[in-house]
């Protein structure tokens, strides 16, 4: 193996794309800031149990573990920033019993990629709101998510909605054991309606619950699917509450292209309620995902209502607007001592000034802007290539 080779699904980001990413990151953090979200920087590595690897099987498979040479305990390199932010809200910011709005932008590392074309080092950007259980908080985050993905050229955005509360309410009412609920949830995630029907028949569930579970994979489509769900699903309080929350989101975005799927349950184990995702015009995978995860902070000492979203900014490479950048100003190395004051001023103004050492064809000799002496001072002069 060559020494310059990188691991599979790991890649360098070269200058033009790196500039675009950093510019987009700055724009996103500015967007979050004007909406009241405060930036946090959790560490790249923690004790693995703090990263919830023992709670979420999917997250556990993604987490790379090492042994801490100082303590001998197992460390984990974060695969998801959301649990870290929940820890910050529950522990470090516990003095605030009201709402905490927090945001972040940092790299995570996956032991295995999510897909064939996925990176193992996503640049995860997201926002989380703690301390408010009403659906209005979810609507606030969905609005912020839609504004965030608008930075990429993804075309018309489709907002996809689901609600894990419908499935969990049915599972509880049907008396499913935890293992049975997990098995049925996996079948729902695979969109295998025939397998779902066969499983509930094998378990000999009461007819009402068997019919409800078999119906879930077919409850998808436009906003009208909510009325169908109310008519066909059992009249449970938790089911009605979930449908009311979905309706509230639909009402909050009357012009937004919308898709509702009551069997779209592709979630981390810590999600508890409303689920939302944004799809681009030509994307088969969501460009951003979010949802409600009430109570996650209980593991860290304080259970709180919570909702938030995140996405991998690196998936927008090639779609981000180009960064407008003036060509650099070249200054001959021999002129630098005399021109240093002018060079410092130009750099303070944000202009790139590079030193031309005159050695070989390094590109600087072809600069269209050069610093030259004009009378008693120094001026930037446009020159022909």
Number of C-alpha atoms within 10 A of each C-alpha: 5 5 5 5 9 11 7 10 15 15 12 8 12 8 9 11 18 14 16 20 23 13 15 20 19 13 14 22 21 13 15 23 15 9 12 13 19 16 15 14 13 18 11 16 17 17 18 21 13 17 25 21 20 12 14 13 12 13 19 20 13 20 23 17 17 15 13 13 9 6 8 9 12 14 21 24 21 29 26 22 23 23 21 22 23 27 22 18 29 24 14 11 12 14 9 11 12 11 14 19 21 22 26 24 23 20 19 19 22 21 16 16 17 11 10 7 8 14 20 22 20 21 20 20 22 28 25 26 26 25 19 17 15 11 19 14 20 27 20 16 22 26 14 20 25 18 13 21 20 15 17 18 15 17 12 13 20 17 23 20 24 24 26 23 22 22 24 18 18 21 20 12 12 17 13 16 11 11 9 15 18 14 13 21 21 15 19 23 14 16 17 13 18 11 15 24 19 13 19 20 15 9 11 11 16 11 10 11 19 20 17 19 24 21 18 22 22 15 20 20 14 13 18 13 17 21 11 12 20 15 10 14 20 17 10 13 10 15 22 18 13 21 21 15 20 23 15 15 21 21 12 15 14 9 8 14 14 18 20 22 21 25 25 23 22 16 15 14 14 16 22 21 21 24 29 28 24 24 21 20 12 10 12 8 12 15 20 23 23 25 28 26 23 20 18 24 23 13 15 17 13 15 17 23 19 28 30 27 24 25 24 20 26 21 16 20 16 13 13 20 15 13 14 8 9 9 12 16 23 24 24 18 13 12 15 15 10 12 19 13 11 16 23 13 11 15 13 10 9 9 16 15 18 18 17 21 14 13 9 8 8 10 10 21 18 14 18 16 21 23 21 17 14 10 7 6 10 18 15 17 15 13 10 8 8
